[in-house]
Amino acid sequence: MENGRKGHEDDAEAPRLSPSIMHGLLRAGTSGTTRALRNWEPPTVEMIQRALPQYEISAFIARGGMGAVYKGVQTSLGRTVAVKILPQDIVDDELDYAGRFKREARSMAALSHPNIVAVHEAGETAEGLLYFAMDFIDGTDVAQMMAKRGRLPPAEALRITADVCAALECAHAHGIIHRDIKPSNVLINEQGVVKVADFGLAKIIETDDGQTHSVVAVGTPDFLAPEAHLPGIVLDQRADIYSAGVMLYEMLTGKVPRGRFDPPSGEVAGLDARLDAITDKAMRTDREKRYASAAQMRAALANVAVPARLWSRARRPRLATAATVVLALAGAAFWTTRAPKNKDAVISRPLARGPYWSRMPTKDEKKLAFTNTLGMKFVPVPGTDVLFCVHETRKVDYAAYAAENPGIDMGWDEPKPYKNVPVSDASDHPVVQVSLHDAQGFCAWLSKKEGRMYRLPTDHEWSCAAGIGEGEDEQALPVDRGGQFTRVFAWGTEWPPPLGAGNIGDETLKRITGQEPVITGYDDGFATTAPVMSFPPNALGIHDMAGNVWEVCSDWFDSQHKYVVGRGSSFDNGNPDAQSAYVAASVRNPRPPELRNVNSGIRIVAEKTLARNAPPVSNAR
């Protein structure tokens, strides 16, 4: 391993009022600043209330190198916030802390991402007090979790790191470098959502060459990239990647990598050796040898086979206040995921073809595959005249349609929770709460936009994509098809499903929501929806043919023309008995065409030619 960094003295923790509410306050600065802060007394709650009458300030939370944080309510909106202030004693400090504080507010206000703590307001009071109001995160942070548990399970460490990378992707796209990624700046709310806090050391790229020049090493020494210690060096996004690598190493091993250190698998027996390569590449002293972007590092994490594909954004339920404190003090142990008894059982490759496809696409057919202007990839399906989108339609795809079509039903944007757990709460999750009519509107808009015929698949086309189409009677009504395939699943014929088979009714669903029945012993790590393509594809390259959300097809279910067909099961479908689990590839779920449900989404297809018309279900609303 190339790394052989010299050790650094431990960075002292700032005083904290509550171990369950952390906001990762900045603690870097010169010795003069440190002395000033030691003598600084944060204003009382009453003083902050007088200075900020637009808030109801209820409690002091914590203090640190960049100020103090208070809990309050923004009275105009009834929104609970954390109000952060800058110590007035250092406003004129030679390092321009006041300027850095204002940049922090501007930087964070420019970022809108599920994994970034949002800033709602920033300003200066009549007395010259600099402040901003941000999301109040009631939960814990990664530092507290490790303090209680020593190290985290690999699946949880990968999930957290992947979400940190997702937050950094957003920040870097806005020209912002965090520069202080560390466990105490990575918060976990009551729902298990990762939130990166405190972009206070971020530098907006403003120089002539489009990059940031460091004039002083700012950040926490153990997590600081080597180049940041050198005055005048040009910093870029790879400094954050280094810090993320150090944090991942610490989460996996319980140790900060100082001096000459062993790879993670050398510290913890049984760890996947591929984690060694990821941490090594992220922490390279030569930044040219690191991952070039947070997106690259996140992709590397996704290639490691772990239970539940937990690099994606799993969600957890909101807990009662008393329970929150108890669980936070316990290190949030309920967030851990059971490791597989047999690591090799985890699916890490495309699913085997099995006997259910008579053939794979030819070379000429494969050439028809394309990616459209929304970034949706389509692949050919033998036995049909269409190409299937490899993933369910995402919120980000549907949002493009909604932006150009005001007046459509907007329930998809903020879906109802499922038993108090958020559903489809990120742009890469499948869109839900859309009716058949909504789906047809999306297809018509996309067809006009791209000059290509998009539509919902027919029931038979969906069966072909699942590998059972040639064994079904194409002339029969959907209600009468597929009886011979009740023990065939998207992953094959194995039961119970192998780990990583899909987002279906599992132990996480039971643990988080109390729902029963579920598939005993199967744990995919998601209580509700997962980001599309979180699980391996089938032999055709198509993801999520089992689970996540039901996919509406264009056919009537039976001769009564009352219901259309849903295929593929959803996150809440599971049962110890394979015959009752609702996850077989042949299962048809009759759904009212006007239904808008949190477990129902869509997958679209593109016709190979533009001459044919979409199957008619135009009277369904």
Summary of the structure (lengths in Angstrom):
residues: 621
radius of gyration: 26.0
end to end distance: 61.2
largest distance: 82.7
contacts: 2167
relative contact order: 0.09
helix: 30%
strand: 16%
